């Protein structure tokens, strides 16, 4: 009986530490899922501006297709963000949209679980605000793409038009970079 009185506090402490460890590990794995998505999201934005500039200068149809593919992926990320910002969050929309971006099911499950538990926190909401702002900037590439199509059909092509379009793309690229960094910073703060 005295041995049981001596051991039970340690047993409870051990079980409590085990539970805390499991919860902490789930939290870290959820952060990894968000990080994987953020990585794809940032690369997609960079690919879009790169291929749009390449299409502007070369007229390469593969570059136009690569831009359109990046735009498609970015739209799925926007759809996932909208699902995450809904009250309550739309887990099916988030999962389906993230799967279409190329994220793995495992990363998606972890990110959705983290979203479910902490998505309404101030830090997550602030990060989503930066994500939303970057998405809005990204959509500004679409009318530029149409202008590039028009430019590519011009004869003769004006170097002034080309340079103005290139400057618009470069400006948008530069304006999205700090938003991507702020999103990543806030997600890092939220998950640490």
Short mmCIF file of the C-alpha atoms (twelve columns), coordinates in Angstrom:
data_MODEL
# 
_entry.id   MODEL 
# 
loop_
_atom_site.group_PDB 
_atom_site.id 
_atom_site.type_symbol 
_atom_site.label_atom_id 
_atom_site.label_alt_id 
_atom_site.label_comp_id 
_atom_site.label_asym_id 
_atom_site.label_seq_id 
_atom_site.Cartn_x 
_atom_site.Cartn_y 
_atom_site.Cartn_z 
_atom_site.pdbx_PDB_model_num 
ATOM 1   C CA . UNK A 1   0.000   0.000  0.000   1 
ATOM 2   C CA . UNK A 2   2.800   2.429  0.826   1 
ATOM 3   C CA . UNK A 3   4.560   1.486  -2.418  1 
ATOM 4   C CA . UNK A 4   1.404   2.364  -4.368  1 
ATOM 5   C CA . UNK A 5   1.203   5.727  -2.583  1 
ATOM 6   C CA . UNK A 6   4.805   6.354  -3.570  1 
ATOM 7   C CA . UNK A 7   4.464   5.274  -7.225  1 
ATOM 8   C CA . UNK A 8   1.069   6.664  -8.294  1 
ATOM 9   C CA . UNK A 9   2.172   10.359 -8.512  1 
ATOM 10  C CA . UNK A 10  5.064   9.325  -10.787 1 
ATOM 11  C CA . UNK A 11  2.768   7.176  -12.934 1 
ATOM 12  C CA . UNK A 12  0.298   10.034 -13.346 1 
ATOM 13  C CA . UNK A 13  3.166   12.415 -14.100 1 
ATOM 14  C CA . UNK A 14  4.528   10.007 -16.711 1 
ATOM 15  C CA . UNK A 15  1.113   9.643  -18.369 1 
ATOM 16  C CA . UNK A 16  0.613   13.408 -18.321 1 
ATOM 17  C CA . UNK A 17  4.025   13.981 -19.938 1 
ATOM 18  C CA . UNK A 18  3.230   11.336 -22.547 1 
ATOM 19  C CA . UNK A 19  -0.055  13.047 -23.436 1 
ATOM 20  C CA . UNK A 20  1.651   16.461 -23.604 1 
ATOM 21  C CA . UNK A 21  4.351   14.955 -25.842 1 
ATOM 22  C CA . UNK A 22  1.784   13.454 -28.201 1 
ATOM 23  C CA . UNK A 23  -0.150  16.734 -28.427 1 
ATOM 24  C CA . UNK A 24  3.102   18.650 -29.006 1 
ATOM 25  C CA . UNK A 25  4.138   16.236 -31.731 1 
ATOM 26  C CA . UNK A 26  0.752   16.610 -33.449 1 
ATOM 27  C CA . UNK A 27  1.161   20.379 -33.279 1 
ATOM 28  C CA . UNK A 28  4.629   20.224 -34.850 1 
ATOM 29  C CA . UNK A 29  3.399   17.856 -37.565 1 
ATOM 30  C CA . UNK A 30  0.497   20.222 -38.321 1 
ATOM 31  C CA . UNK A 31  2.985   23.069 -38.653 1 
ATOM 32  C CA . UNK A 32  4.955   20.883 -41.071 1 
ATOM 33  C CA . UNK A 33  1.803   20.466 -43.170 1 
ATOM 34  C CA . UNK A 34  1.294   24.227 -43.295 1 
ATOM 35  C CA . UNK A 35  4.971   24.707 -44.133 1 
ATOM 36  C CA . UNK A 36  4.730   22.254 -47.041 1 
ATOM 37  C CA . UNK A 37  1.733   24.149 -48.391 1 
ATOM 38  C CA . UNK A 38  3.416   27.533 -47.957 1 
ATOM 39  C CA . UNK A 39  6.428   26.235 -49.856 1 
ATOM 40  C CA . UNK A 40  4.284   25.156 -52.825 1 
ATOM 41  C CA . UNK A 41  2.315   28.423 -52.656 1 
ATOM 42  C CA . UNK A 42  5.478   30.592 -52.756 1 
ATOM 43  C CA . UNK A 43  7.049   28.535 -55.560 1 
ATOM 44  C CA . UNK A 44  3.823   28.793 -57.550 1 
ATOM 45  C CA . UNK A 45  3.867   32.578 -57.302 1 
ATOM 46  C CA . UNK A 46  7.504   32.729 -58.400 1 
ATOM 47  C CA . UNK A 47  6.858   30.303 -61.254 1 
ATOM 48  C CA . UNK A 48  3.903   32.374 -62.405 1 
ATOM 49  C CA . UNK A 49  5.856   35.609 -62.663 1 
ATOM 50  C CA . UNK A 50  8.872   33.845 -64.214 1 
ATOM 51  C CA . UNK A 51  6.811   32.135 -66.918 1 
ATOM 52  C CA . UNK A 52  4.733   35.237 -67.564 1 
ATOM 53  C CA . UNK A 53  7.918   37.246 -68.175 1 
ATOM 54  C CA . UNK A 54  9.305   34.467 -70.330 1 
ATOM 55  C CA . UNK A 55  6.105   34.349 -72.383 1 
ATOM 56  C CA . UNK A 56  6.198   38.142 -72.741 1 
ATOM 57  C CA . UNK A 57  9.737   38.106 -74.099 1 
ATOM 58  C CA . UNK A 58  9.715   34.878 -76.132 1 
ATOM 59  C CA . UNK A 59  6.112   34.044 -76.997 1 
ATOM 60  C CA . UNK A 60  6.876   30.453 -75.956 1 
ATOM 61  C CA . UNK A 61  3.519   28.633 -75.660 1 
ATOM 62  C CA . UNK A 62  5.024   26.303 -73.022 1 
ATOM 63  C CA . UNK A 63  5.658   29.355 -70.833 1 
ATOM 64  C CA . UNK A 64  2.047   30.454 -71.299 1 
ATOM 65  C CA . UNK A 65  0.895   26.959 -70.305 1 
ATOM 66  C CA . UNK A 66  3.196   26.960 -67.272 1 
ATOM 67  C CA . UNK A 67  1.767   30.336 -66.196 1 
ATOM 68  C CA . UNK A 68  -1.789  29.023 -66.611 1 
ATOM 69  C CA . UNK A 69  -0.902  25.965 -64.527 1 
ATOM 70  C CA . UNK A 70  0.543   28.184 -61.776 1 
ATOM 71  C CA . UNK A 71  -2.632  30.276 -61.890 1 
ATOM 72  C CA . UNK A 72  -4.746  27.119 -61.505 1 
ATOM 73  C CA . UNK A 73  -2.717  25.990 -58.473 1 
ATOM 74  C CA . UNK A 74  -2.952  29.467 -56.941 1 
ATOM 75  C CA . UNK A 75  -6.737  29.429 -57.352 1 
ATOM 76  C CA . UNK A 76  -6.886  26.156 -55.394 1 
ATOM 77  C CA . UNK A 77  -4.830  27.722 -52.606 1 
ATOM 78  C CA . UNK A 78  -7.264  30.664 -52.562 1 
ATOM 79  C CA . UNK A 79  -10.171 28.242 -52.332 1 
ATOM 80  C CA . UNK A 80  -8.480  26.475 -49.398 1 
ATOM 81  C CA . UNK A 81  -7.925  29.818 -47.630 1 
ATOM 82  C CA . UNK A 82  -11.567 30.761 -48.132 1 
ATOM 83  C CA . UNK A 83  -12.620 27.400 -46.667 1 
ATOM 84  C CA . UNK A 84  -10.319 27.960 -43.691 1 
ATOM 85  C CA . UNK A 85  -11.722 31.425 -43.052 1 
ATOM 86  C CA . UNK A 86  -15.359 30.271 -43.114 1 
ATOM 87  C CA . UNK A 87  -17.187 29.888 -39.827 1 
ATOM 88  C CA . UNK A 88  -17.155 26.982 -39.252 1 
ATOM 89  C CA . UNK A 89  -14.275 26.072 -41.522 1 
ATOM 90  C CA . UNK A 90  -15.153 23.932 -44.522 1 
ATOM 91  C CA . UNK A 91  -12.814 20.986 -43.999 1 
ATOM 92  C CA . UNK A 92  -13.860 19.199 -47.203 1 
ATOM 93  C CA . UNK A 93  -13.231 22.287 -49.350 1 
ATOM 94  C CA . UNK A 94  -9.871  22.856 -47.657 1 
ATOM 95  C CA . UNK A 95  -8.816  19.236 -48.158 1 
ATOM 96  C CA . UNK A 96  -9.972  18.985 -51.774 1 
ATOM 97  C CA . UNK A 97  -8.401  22.301 -52.746 1 
ATOM 98  C CA . UNK A 98  -5.062  21.529 -51.080 1 
ATOM 99  C CA . UNK A 99  -4.952  18.097 -52.691 1 
ATOM 100 C CA . UNK A 100 -5.358  19.776 -56.100 1 
ATOM 101 C CA . UNK A 101 -2.287  21.957 -55.366 1 
ATOM 102 C CA . UNK A 102 -0.011  18.940 -55.139 1 
ATOM 103 C CA . UNK A 103 0.215   18.703 -51.359 1 
ATOM 104 C CA . UNK A 104 0.338   15.187 -49.956 1 
ATOM 105 C CA . UNK A 105 -2.688  13.754 -48.158 1 
ATOM 106 C CA . UNK A 106 -0.588  13.318 -45.031 1 
ATOM 107 C CA . UNK A 107 0.443   17.000 -44.972 1 
ATOM 108 C CA . UNK A 108 -3.133  18.048 -45.698 1 
ATOM 109 C CA . UNK A 109 -4.534  15.970 -42.828 1 
ATOM 110 C CA . UNK A 110 -2.025  17.483 -40.416 1 
ATOM 111 C CA . UNK A 111 -2.615  21.039 -41.603 1 
ATOM 112 C CA . UNK A 112 -6.400  20.610 -41.412 1 
ATOM 113 C CA . UNK A 113 -6.129  19.198 -37.896 1 
ATOM 114 C CA . UNK A 114 -4.038  22.197 -36.821 1 
ATOM 115 C CA . UNK A 115 -6.520  24.521 -38.533 1 
ATOM 116 C CA . UNK A 116 -9.396  22.883 -36.681 1 
ATOM 117 C CA . UNK A 117 -7.804  23.442 -33.275 1 
ATOM 118 C CA . UNK A 118 -6.069  26.790 -33.749 1 
ATOM 119 C CA . UNK A 119 -7.397  28.364 -36.956 1 
ATOM 120 C CA . UNK A 120 -9.483  30.937 -35.098 1 
ATOM 121 C CA . UNK A 121 -6.520  32.202 -33.063 1 
ATOM 122 C CA . UNK A 122 -5.408  35.789 -33.653 1 
ATOM 123 C CA . UNK A 123 -2.037  34.710 -35.086 1 
ATOM 124 C CA . UNK A 124 -3.633  32.368 -37.623 1 
ATOM 125 C CA . UNK A 125 -6.162  35.010 -38.609 1 
ATOM 126 C CA . UNK A 126 -3.384  37.565 -39.064 1 
ATOM 127 C CA . UNK A 127 -1.431  35.093 -41.233 1 
ATOM 128 C CA . UNK A 128 -4.568  34.439 -43.303 1 
ATOM 129 C CA . UNK A 129 -4.872  38.210 -43.827 1 
ATOM 130 C CA . UNK A 130 -1.412  38.270 -45.431 1 
ATOM 131 C CA . UNK A 131 -2.334  35.210 -47.495 1 
ATOM 132 C CA . UNK A 132 -5.494  36.962 -48.685 1 
ATOM 133 C CA . UNK A 133 -3.555  40.119 -49.623 1 
ATOM 134 C CA . UNK A 134 -1.012  38.042 -51.593 1 
ATOM 135 C CA . UNK A 135 -3.861  36.247 -53.378 1 
ATOM 136 C CA . UNK A 136 -5.353  39.601 -54.386 1 
ATOM 137 C CA . UNK A 137 -1.992  40.719 -55.765 1 
ATOM 138 C CA . UNK A 138 -1.645  37.446 -57.628 1 
ATOM 139 C CA . UNK A 139 -4.969  37.961 -59.399 1 
ATOM 140 C CA . UNK A 140 -3.600  41.251 -60.758 1 
ATOM 141 C CA . UNK A 141 -1.392  39.133 -63.032 1 
ATOM 142 C CA . UNK A 142 -4.446  37.899 -64.959 1 
ATOM 143 C CA . UNK A 143 -5.217  41.142 -66.846 1 
ATOM 144 C CA . UNK A 144 -1.492  41.527 -67.532 1 
ATOM 145 C CA . UNK A 145 -1.519  38.061 -69.097 1 
ATOM 146 C CA . UNK A 146 -4.336  39.153 -71.391 1 
ATOM 147 C CA . UNK A 147 -2.347  42.259 -72.348 1 
ATOM 148 C CA . UNK A 148 0.643   40.043 -73.118 1 
ATOM 149 C CA . UNK A 149 -1.515  37.886 -75.400 1 
ATOM 150 C CA . UNK A 150 -2.598  41.083 -77.176 1 
ATOM 151 C CA . UNK A 151 1.024   42.255 -77.332 1 
ATOM 152 C CA . UNK A 152 2.179   38.924 -78.789 1 
ATOM 153 C CA . UNK A 153 -0.447  39.359 -81.556 1 
ATOM 154 C CA . UNK A 154 0.785   42.886 -82.412 1 
ATOM 155 C CA . UNK A 155 2.755   43.569 -85.548 1 
ATOM 156 C CA . UNK A 156 5.118   45.300 -85.151 1 
ATOM 157 C CA . UNK A 157 5.621   44.782 -81.426 1 
ATOM 158 C CA . UNK A 158 6.352   47.871 -79.386 1 
ATOM 159 C CA . UNK A 159 9.324   47.689 -77.037 1 
ATOM 160 C CA . UNK A 160 7.647   50.349 -74.868 1 
ATOM 161 C CA . UNK A 161 4.593   48.121 -74.386 1 
ATOM 162 C CA . UNK A 162 6.827   45.118 -73.637 1 
ATOM 163 C CA . UNK A 163 8.891   47.077 -71.110 1 
ATOM 164 C CA . UNK A 164 5.782   48.494 -69.413 1 
ATOM 165 C CA . UNK A 165 4.302   44.986 -69.058 1 
ATOM 166 C CA . UNK A 166 7.602   43.627 -67.731 1 
ATOM 167 C CA . UNK A 167 7.703   46.450 -65.165 1 
ATOM 168 C CA . UNK A 168 4.135   45.680 -64.048 1 
ATOM 169 C CA . UNK A 169 5.009   41.997 -63.541 1 
ATOM 170 C CA . UNK A 170 8.209   42.869 -61.658 1 
ATOM 171 C CA . UNK A 171 6.295   45.337 -59.453 1 
ATOM 172 C CA . UNK A 172 3.669   42.725 -58.565 1 
ATOM 173 C CA . UNK A 173 6.358   40.138 -57.898 1 
ATOM 174 C CA . UNK A 174 8.115   42.540 -55.512 1 
ATOM 175 C CA . UNK A 175 4.832   43.437 -53.789 1 
ATOM 176 C CA . UNK A 176 3.958   39.762 -53.152 1 
ATOM 177 C CA . UNK A 177 7.343   38.861 -51.666 1 
ATOM 178 C CA . UNK A 178 6.889   40.690 -48.329 1 
ATOM 179 C CA . UNK A 179 3.356   39.292 -48.003 1 
ATOM 180 C CA . UNK A 180 4.698   35.761 -48.448 1 
ATOM 181 C CA . UNK A 181 7.377   36.448 -45.852 1 
ATOM 182 C CA . UNK A 182 4.874   37.910 -43.383 1 
ATOM 183 C CA . UNK A 183 2.562   34.931 -43.879 1 
ATOM 184 C CA . UNK A 184 5.435   32.517 -43.185 1 
ATOM 185 C CA . UNK A 185 6.563   34.579 -40.173 1 
ATOM 186 C CA . UNK A 186 3.071   34.664 -38.643 1 
ATOM 187 C CA . UNK A 187 2.546   30.953 -39.248 1 
ATOM 188 C CA . UNK A 188 5.905   30.333 -37.581 1 
ATOM 189 C CA . UNK A 189 4.854   32.439 -34.597 1 
ATOM 190 C CA . UNK A 190 1.502   30.683 -34.434 1 
ATOM 191 C CA . UNK A 191 3.071   27.249 -34.364 1 
ATOM 192 C CA . UNK A 192 5.875   27.889 -31.896 1 
# 
